[in-house]
Amino acid sequence: MELQITATDPAHPATLLDLPWDVPLAEWPEKHLVALPRGISRHVVRFARAGSEVVAVKEVGEWAAVREYALLRDLDRLAVPSVDPVAVVTGRTGADGEPLEPVLITRQLKGSLPYRSMFETTMRPTTIKRLLDALAVLLVRLHLSGFAWGDCSLSNTLFRRDAGAYAAYLVDAETGQIQPRLTRGQRDYDLEVAQVNIVGELMDLEAGGSLHPAVDPVPFGQEIVQRYGDLWHELTRTSIYPRDKRHYIDRRIRRLNDLGFDVAEMQIQRSPDGDHVTFLPKVVDAGHHQRQLLRLTGLDAEENQARSLLNDLETWMATQEDYAPGDPLGARPEVLAHRWVRDVFRPAVRAVPFELRGEADTAQIYHELLEHRWYLSERAQRDVGLASAAEDYIENILRPRAAAAATDVT
């Protein structure tokens, strides 16, 4: 049996060859491993360093590894939030010549945490609701893409901070399947599984003393069903408007944009008598603000981060002398956006020392600076400016936070 590595990137096999594939994953030497929080898994999972990257390595049967690898690649093409597949390694044998289980390798999602790590300190009920909101949005996006998860749970999800909310990422596609379109029964099954799993996970936290006393697991588990239903209805419902109210279609599209979705394809029909217009969003794509920010500035951010940065960009643009919407002689939005990145965004982020940023990416850092500026300005009853806000944030928020984290480690 020969070792075989099937990888998404030609550069990966070379770095992956340095890992000890002739040793069971549970026995890998510490020099190859990276100490990161791990969620609950049915399989042995370890984080390892492969070249300049950190990857998650999971031992699983060959059929399951190859299937999940293909599913994760499909989800990546569909732009659904999930971990990035890196490789499948088969043909492993130990030093004694006995076969070892194949592994699935995925890229570590920077800045993300499994839910149990987030409950190491008692999480407030409002924060738990934000986690469930993020999971409901993820499930809607998966279903819109034709992906039936089969095992939706907090354990199979990673969470990243997204401005004042969270973004959820699928981390385990082992039970999933992709179809052109899901039936109502398939969606309901995923919701039922999600509710049962979430209630069980919260009860487990409760038994371990890690759940806020105000949180009742059963109602919280039911909330994801309600949140999912509200969002699914808004994204897929058919609207009927009077003929002279056709501008309501634009209003509906703007409302979907506010939720973070674009209408990529729609169906509009007039009634036989011509008195009414029927509007149905046929293809709805998530990431409206992400795409807008990326197009204008080249910055890649989570959806809520992108919304926050776009609001600041638009406010700043209105202060520029050459800002003249609709005027062909005015500066183009892309030009102003480039100037904002150069003169405002980058200097503010660079002012924050790397050692104080933790796992936060640049978009999250800038959002937090905006939030702190708002707080200081409200207290001072005047705009304190971004530079002053950054200085105060570094000295009074980030340095004490870093000192407390260092004390916890020791």
C-alpha positions in Angstrom: 0.0 0.0 0.0 1.5 3.4 -1.1 0.9 6.7 0.6 -1.3 8.9 -1.6 -2.2 12.6 -1.1 -5.0 14.2 -3.0 -4.8 18.0 -2.5 -6.6 21.1 -3.8 -3.4 23.1 -4.2 -0.2 21.9 -5.9 1.9 23.4 -3.1 0.2 21.4 -0.3 1.6 17.8 -1.0 5.2 19.0 -0.5 4.5 20.5 2.9 2.2 17.6 4.0 4.8 15.0 3.2 6.8 16.2 6.3 4.0 15.1 8.7 4.4 11.6 10.4 1.8 9.6 8.4 3.2 6.3 9.7 2.1 7.2 13.2 -1.6 7.0 14.5 -2.9 10.6 14.8 -3.6 10.2 18.5 0.2 9.5 19.0 1.7 12.3 16.9 4.7 14.0 18.5 4.1 17.4 20.0 6.6 19.1 17.6 4.0 18.7 14.8 1.0 19.8 16.8 -0.5 23.2 17.5 -2.4 23.8 20.7 -5.9 25.1 19.6 -9.3 24.6 21.1 -11.0 21.5 19.6 -14.7 20.8 19.5 -16.4 17.5 20.1 -15.9 14.9 17.4 -16.6 11.2 16.8 -13.1 11.0 15.3 -9.6 11.7 16.4 -8.8 15.3 15.4 -5.6 17.3 15.8 -4.3 20.6 14.6 -0.9 20.5 13.0 1.5 22.8 11.2 2.1 22.2 7.5 4.6 24.7 6.2 3.2 28.2 7.0 -0.3 27.0 7.5 -2.2 25.4 10.4 -4.4 22.5 9.4 -7.0 20.3 11.1 -6.4 16.6 10.6 -9.2 14.1 11.1 -8.9 10.3 11.0 -11.9 8.8 9.2 -12.7 5.9 6.8 -11.5 6.3 3.2 -15.0 6.4 1.7 -16.1 9.1 4.2 -13.0 11.1 3.8 -13.2 11.2 0.0 -16.9 12.0 0.1 -16.6 14.8 2.7 -13.6 16.3 0.8 -15.7 16.5 -2.3 -18.7 18.0 -0.5 -16.5 20.7 1.1 -15.1 21.5 -2.3 -18.7 21.9 -3.6 -19.6 24.1 -0.7 -16.6 26.3 -1.4 -17.7 26.7 -5.1 -21.1 27.6 -3.8 -19.6 30.3 -1.5 -21.2 28.7 1.5 -19.4 29.4 4.8 -17.5 26.2 5.6 -14.0 25.1 6.4 -11.6 24.9 3.4 -10.7 21.3 2.2 -7.0 20.9 1.8 -6.3 17.2 1.1 -7.2 13.5 1.7 -4.3 11.2 2.7 -4.8 7.4 2.0 -2.6 4.4 2.0 -1.2 5.1 5.4 0.7 2.2 7.1 2.3 2.1 10.6 5.9 1.2 11.4 4.7 -2.4 11.9 3.2 -2.5 8.4 -0.4 -2.4 9.7 -2.8 -0.1 7.8 -3.8 3.2 9.4 -7.0 5.1 8.9 -7.0 7.7 6.1 -7.3 11.4 7.1 -9.2 14.4 5.9 -7.3 17.7 6.1 -8.9 21.1 6.3 -7.5 24.6 6.7 -7.8 26.0 10.2 -10.3 28.8 10.2 -8.5 31.8 11.7 -10.2 33.6 14.6 -12.8 30.8 15.0 -13.8 28.9 18.1 -15.9 25.8 18.8 -18.9 26.6 20.9 -17.6 24.8 24.0 -14.6 27.1 24.1 -16.9 30.1 24.1 -18.7 28.8 27.1 -15.6 28.5 29.3 -16.8 31.8 30.8 -20.6 31.9 31.4 -22.1 33.3 28.3 -25.0 35.8 28.6 -28.4 34.8 27.1 -28.2 37.6 24.5 -24.9 36.3 23.3 -26.2 32.7 23.1 -29.1 34.1 21.0 -26.6 35.7 18.6 -24.9 32.3 18.2 -28.2 30.6 17.4 -29.0 33.5 14.9 -25.7 32.8 13.2 -26.4 29.1 13.0 -29.9 29.8 11.6 -28.5 32.0 8.9 -25.9 29.3 8.0 -28.7 26.7 7.8 -30.8 28.9 5.5 -27.8 29.5 3.2 -27.0 25.8 3.1 -30.6 25.0 2.2 -30.8 27.8 -0.5 -27.7 26.1 -2.0 -29.4 22.7 -2.0 -27.3 21.3 0.8 -29.0 19.0 3.3 -26.8 18.9 6.4 -28.2 15.9 8.2 -26.5 16.7 11.5 -26.8 20.4 12.2 -25.5 21.2 15.7 -23.4 23.6 17.7 -20.7 20.9 17.8 -20.5 20.8 14.0 -20.1 24.6 13.7 -17.3 27.1 14.2 -18.0 30.7 15.1 -16.1 33.9 14.2 -16.8 37.4 15.5 -18.6 39.5 13.0 -18.9 43.1 14.2 -21.4 42.8 17.1 -22.6 39.4 16.0 -21.2 36.1 14.9 -20.7 34.3 11.7 -21.2 30.5 11.6 -19.2 28.1 9.5 -19.9 24.4 8.8 -17.1 22.2 10.0 -18.4 18.7 9.5 -20.1 17.8 6.2 -19.8 14.0 6.8 -23.6 13.4 6.8 -24.5 16.0 4.1 -25.7 15.8 0.5 -26.2 18.3 -2.3 -29.2 18.3 -4.5 -30.5 20.8 -7.1 -33.4 21.7 -4.7 -34.4 20.5 -1.3 -37.9 19.4 -0.4 -39.8 20.8 2.5 -39.4 17.5 4.3 -35.6 17.6 3.9 -35.5 21.1 5.3 -37.8 20.2 8.2 -35.7 17.2 9.0 -32.6 19.4 9.3 -34.5 21.8 11.6 -35.7 18.9 13.8 -32.2 17.5 14.1 -30.9 21.0 14.9 -33.4 21.6 17.6 -32.8 18.2 19.3 -29.0 18.6 19.1 -29.0 22.2 20.4 -31.3 21.4 23.4 -29.0 18.4 24.2 -25.8 20.5 23.9 -27.2 23.2 26.1 -28.4 20.6 28.7 -24.9 19.2 28.7 -23.5 22.6 29.4 -26.1 23.1 32.1 -25.1 19.9 33.8 -21.5 21.0 33.8 -22.3 24.4 35.3 -21.3 26.3 32.2 -24.8 27.6 31.3 -26.2 30.9 32.5 -29.0 30.2 35.0 -31.4 32.4 33.0 -31.1 30.1 30.0 -33.7 27.3 29.6 -32.3 24.9 27.0 -35.7 23.8 25.5 -37.0 27.3 24.6 -33.6 28.3 23.3 -33.5 25.2 21.1 -36.9 26.2 19.7 -35.7 29.7 18.9 -33.6 28.5 16.0 -36.7 27.0 14.3 -38.5 30.4 14.6 -35.5 32.4 13.4 -34.9 30.0 10.5 -38.7 30.2 9.6 -38.8 34.0 9.6 -35.7 34.3 7.5 -36.7 31.6 5.0 -40.1 33.2 4.6 -38.7 36.6 4.0 -36.2 35.3 1.4 -38.6 33.1 -0.6 -42.1 34.4 -0.2 -44.2 35.6 -3.2 -45.4 39.2 -3.1 -48.4 40.6 -4.9 -48.6 44.3 -5.4 -51.1 46.7 -7.1 -50.0 47.7 -10.6 -49.4 51.3 -9.5 -47.3 50.2 -6.5 -44.6 48.5 -8.5 -42.0 50.4 -6.6 -42.7 48.1 -3.7 -40.6 45.6 -5.6 -37.6 47.9 -5.2 -38.5 48.2 -1.5 -38.6 44.5 -1.1 -35.2 44.1 -2.8 -33.7 46.8 -0.5 -35.1 44.9 2.5 -33.4 41.7 1.4 -30.2 43.7 0.9 -30.5 45.0 4.5 -30.7 41.4 5.6 -27.4 40.8 3.7 -28.8 39.1 0.6 -28.9 39.9 -3.1 -31.6 38.9 -5.5 -29.7 37.3 -8.3 -32.8 36.2 -10.3 -36.4 37.1 -10.0 -39.7 36.3 -11.5 -42.3 39.1 -12.2 -45.7 38.4 -13.6 -48.7 40.6 -14.3 -52.2 39.3 -13.5 -54.6 38.6 -16.4 -56.5 41.8 -15.7 -53.3 43.8 -15.4 -54.2 45.2 -12.0 -51.6 43.3 -10.0 -47.9 42.4 -10.2 -46.5 39.2 -8.7 -42.9 39.2 -7.5 -40.9 36.1 -6.5 -37.2 36.0 -5.7 -36.0 32.9 -7.5 -32.3 33.0 -6.7 -31.1 34.7 -3.5 -27.4 35.0 -2.8 -25.9 35.9 0.6 -23.1 38.4 1.1 -24.6 41.7 -0.3 -22.4 44.0 1.8 -19.4 41.7 1.5 -19.5 42.0 -2.3 -20.1 45.7 -2.2 -17.2 46.3 0.1 -14.9 44.0 -1.9 -15.8 45.7 -5.1 -15.2 49.2 -3.8 -12.2 48.7 -1.6 -10.7 45.2 -2.1 -11.3 44.5 1.6 -12.7 41.0 2.4 -14.8 40.9 5.5 -17.7 39.1 7.2 -21.2 40.4 6.3 -21.8 42.5 9.5 -18.2 43.8 9.5 -18.7 44.9 5.8 -22.0 46.7 6.7 -20.2 48.6 9.5 -17.2 49.6 7.2 -19.5 50.6 4.4 -21.4 52.9 6.7 -18.2 54.6 7.8 -17.0 54.8 4.2 -20.3 56.5 3.1 -20.1 58.9 6.0 -16.5 59.8 5.2 -17.2 60.2 1.4 -19.9 62.7 2.2 -17.2 65.0 3.7 -15.0 65.0 0.6 -15.1 68.1 -1.6 -15.2 66.0 -4.8 -18.0 63.8 -3.7 -20.9 64.5 -6.1 -23.3 61.5 -6.6 -24.7 61.6 -10.1 -22.3 64.3 -11.3 -20.0 63.0 -14.1 -17.3 65.6 -12.9 -17.3 64.2 -9.4 -14.9 61.5 -8.2 -16.0 57.9 -8.8 -17.0 55.9 -5.7 -14.1 53.5 -6.3 -11.6 56.4 -6.3 -13.0 57.7 -3.0 -13.1 54.3 -1.5 -9.4 53.7 -2.4 -8.6 57.1 -0.7 -10.5 56.0 2.4 -8.6 52.7 2.6 -5.3 54.6 2.2 -5.9 57.6 4.4 -8.4 56.3 7.0 -8.7 52.5 7.3 -5.1 51.4 7.1 -3.6 54.1 9.4 -6.2 53.3 12.0 -5.6 49.6 11.9 -1.8 50.0 11.8 -2.0 52.0 15.0 -3.1 48.9 16.9 0.0 46.8 17.8 0.0 43.2 16.5 0.5 41.7 19.9 -2.7 43.3 21.1 -5.0 42.2 18.3 -5.4 38.6 19.4 -7.5 36.6 16.9 -9.3 39.6 15.5 -8.8 40.4 11.8 -8.3 43.9 10.5 -12.0 44.4 9.7 -13.0 43.4 13.2 -10.3 45.7 14.7 -11.6 48.7 12.6 -15.2 47.9 13.6 -14.3 47.9 17.3 -12.4 51.2 16.8 -15.6 52.7 15.3 -17.7 51.4 18.2 -15.2 52.9 20.7 -15.2 56.2 18.9 -19.0 56.3 19.1 -18.9 55.5 22.9 -16.3 58.2 23.6 -18.1 60.8 21.4 -21.4 60.1 23.2 -19.6 60.6 26.5 -17.9 63.8 25.4 -20.9 65.1 23.4 -18.6 65.7 20.4 -16.8 63.7 17.8 -13.5 62.7 19.3 -12.0 61.5 16.0 -10.7 58.1 15.1 -7.0 58.8 16.0 -8.0 59.7 19.6 -10.4 56.8 19.8 -7.7 54.4 18.7 -5.2 55.7 21.3 -7.8 55.4 24.1 -8.9 51.9 22.9 -5.4 50.6 22.9 -4.5 51.9 26.4 -7.8 51.4 28.2 -9.3 48.3 26.5 -6.7 46.2 24.6 -3.7 46.5 27.0 -5.8 45.5 30.1 -7.4 42.7 28.1 -4.0 41.4 27.0 -2.7 41.6 30.6 -5.7 39.7 32.0 -5.3 37.0 29.3 -1.6 36.6 30.2 -2.5 36.3 33.9 -5.1 33.6 33.0 -2.5 31.6 31.1 0.0 31.7 34.0 
